[in-house]
Amino acid sequence: PEAGGEKTPPFAAGPDRRPAAATTMTEVYGQLWARVLRPGAGEAAAATAVSPAAAASRNNLMRLPTPTSERPPAAAGVSSAGAPAKPKRPVSAEILGPTRTDDQQAADSSGDSLAAETADPGPPPTPPQRTSSHAGRNPPPARPPPPRLNGAGAAADKRPRPTPPAPRPATKMGAGMSQIFEDSPLKINAVAKWTNPAGCDLVFVGANEGLYYMSLDQLHDPTMVLLVRQRCLWLFVYRGILLKGRVAMRLANNPPSAKIPRTKGCMRVSAAKHPETAERWLACALPQSVLLLQWDNARRTFLEFKSLPCPDLPQPLLTFELLIRSGFKLPFVCVGGVLRGRSDACVRFRLLDLNKLDGQIELSPNDETALDEEVEVTSVTQLDLNHVLVCYRNMARVFHMDTGLVRSRTGNRLGTLSFEFTIESVQCLDDSLLCFYKHGFQAKSFLGGEVVQDVEDRAHVYRFVGFAGQNPVMERRPADDPMASCDLMLIIGHVSA
């Protein structure tokens, strides 16, 4: 103590004054470092002078506690420098403890490192245990937090989002034409579609030059591959079986193929499924007869069921469709129709009853007193067991199969639709009728009769050649050069509203 009864602080505020006890602690740390770095060395090596800052840095780096037996003796509550010792507190007091006073903060800021040397360190802290595989190395970078989700479930990040496209005007039908082949020199007679087990869509093209096929998955570089070098007038694909002329090809195994007897000279084919017996039939029109084939599930092919001589088949054969009647096992073949009484209100079908053996074509319904007007029927489509859609000239009408009378309405559907062009072929959809003609196609609704789709191209001439699955296929040629090579056009997007 100095004069006046005041105690000398452990160290002055000046930067050059050091407490007296610092020399003793330096010697203690020097001895400890000598034992650690050079075990068994003499006291001379232990007494090597080490600066307090270096000793503190090494002690913190190695986390080496001071042995209790070699610490200098100190009175209880008093530091080795003669100053009152600070009260002990847990390590977590710096995070969870109360706010420190201004005097304590000033003392810590002026001499934290020296106070740590002069004060009694208490029991040595337990070094933290390293459990990570990166022990002794730099820790791995922290993972970014997962993106936050808003209420809709989308990531709420700050990345710019693309601007959604402008909404298109609503349309009841979105039919359009897509070119699948350009400048084809073939004289095409029929088309068919098959999807292989790998999911690739193949279109088969039957032409005078032979049977070709192309892939719809390679329209960027379309190529037609010759499969059979024989004239092909008709095609039919069902469950992986391709029927062409006198050959039935199993597409999944490509070949083998099997011969279909007595189909030479076949002009047209038609298929239908009986809704009451679930049997599937295929009829082939020959020059002097009609051959009926039945699907055999066990052999997975069509087998001959019946052949009827029919010398009265019309030439050329423009209509050849199978019609199913309730109560009859075998279907009927419609080869045309006539209007009764010179009126569009009634029709008589030219039917060949395959349930009989005579092979005679009869008019149904039978009315010998009626005055008939022959009409060129372009399309006959069976809607159900009682109604048939007949297209001729520019009219599409629904007739009852037994009475031949036109139906003004069938449920909520109109029975008559008229167009401004001659109908060449049609496709019946759920709520509309798609008609093909010389310069394009047009669709009208069965519900109100309004036009729901109209594609007209006066610069080209179109010809309907068949269906690739549910998609119609048309030829397109320049209107001023009808003998030029054709482009194959696929009608897409024509599903019901």
C-alpha positions, 0 to 999 in steps of 0.5 A: 500500500502507498501513502494515504491508505490507498492500494496500488492497482495490479497494473497501471493504465500505461502500456509499459508497466507490467505487474511483478507477478508476470515474471514468475508466471513466465517462468512457470509457462516456460517450464511447462512448454519445455516439458511438453516439447522436450520431455526429460530436458533440464531446468535450463531449457525449461527456464527459457524466456517466453513472451507472455503474448506468445505463451498465451497464444500457444496455450489457447492453441493447444488448449493445455491447462496449467498443472495444479501442482506447479501453480504458485501459492496464492491467498484465498480471494487474492491474486498472485499480484496482490489484487482481489480475485474476481469471483468465479462464474460458469463459462456460459455466463458470457452468453446467458449472464446479466449485463456487466457493469461499466467498471468491469467492461473498462477493466476487461478492455484494458487488460484482459490478457494480463488479468487472465494470467494473474487471476486464479484460473480455477479448475481447467475447462474440459476441451471440446470433443471433436466428433466430425470427420473433418478433425484437424482440418477446416470445417466444411462449408455450411449448407444453404438453407432449404428454399422456403415454401409459400402457401401454394407449395412453390419455392419462395426464392428470389430467382426471376420467374418467366412471364406466363404466355398470353392466354389464347382465345377459347375455341371449341375445337383446335384442329389443324394440319401438320405436314409429316412428309413433303413431295411424296411421289407415291400414289397413296391408297390407304394409311394405318397407324401402329404403336410399337412396344417402345412407344414409337408411332409408326404410320404405314402407307399403302401405295401402288408402288408398295407398302411403306412405313415412317416414324412420327417421332422423327418428323424433323427428318422424315423417311419412308422405308419400303416394307413390301414391294407389291401394290397395296390397295388397303390396310388394316392394323389390329393388336399388332397384326397388319393385314395387307392384301393376302398377307397378315404380318405380326408387327411385334415380331416383324415378320413372321407373316401368315397367308390369308387365303382367297384375298387376292384382288381385295378392293376394300375392307371394313371392320366392326365389333358386335356390341352384344357378342363382343366379336370382331369381324372384318369383311373383304370386298373381292371382285365377285364375292365377300369374305368374312374374317373373325378375330381369334384371340388364341391365335391372335389373328383373323381367320376365315369364317365365311365367303359369299359369292356376290356378283352384284357388287357395284363397280366402282365400289364407293361404299363398303361398311359393316352394320350391326343389327340387334338379334343377328349374329353376323353383320350386314354389308352396306354397299350404298343407298337410294332415296325413297319417294324423291325426298330427302326424308327417307332412305333405303339401304343396299344391304348384303345379309351375311347371315344368309347364303344367297349373297343377294343385295337387297333394299331395306326397308322393303317397299316395292311401291316406292319411287326411288332416286339413286344417290351417290352415298359418300359415307355411312357411319353407324352411330348405335344399333338403331341409327346410321349417319348417311352423307351424300352431296352436301348433306349429313343426315341421321336415319333410323336403320329399320324404318329408313326415316330421317330423325330430326333429333337424336336425344339432344343432337340434330338429325340434319347438318348441311354444308356449302361443299360436297362431302368426301369423307367424315369423322364423327366426334362426340359432339361434332361432325368433321367433314373433309372436302376439296379445299380443307375441312370443316366441323359443325356441332351436333348440338346447335349446328354452328361451325366450330372449325373451318380450315380452307385453302383455295391454293391447294387441292386436298384428298382424304386417304385414311385414318392413322389411328384417330388422326385423319390423313390428307394429300395436298397438291397445288391447285394449278398442278394436280399431278404434282407430288403430294404432301402428307398432312396429319389432322391433329387437335380435333378432339371433342370440346 
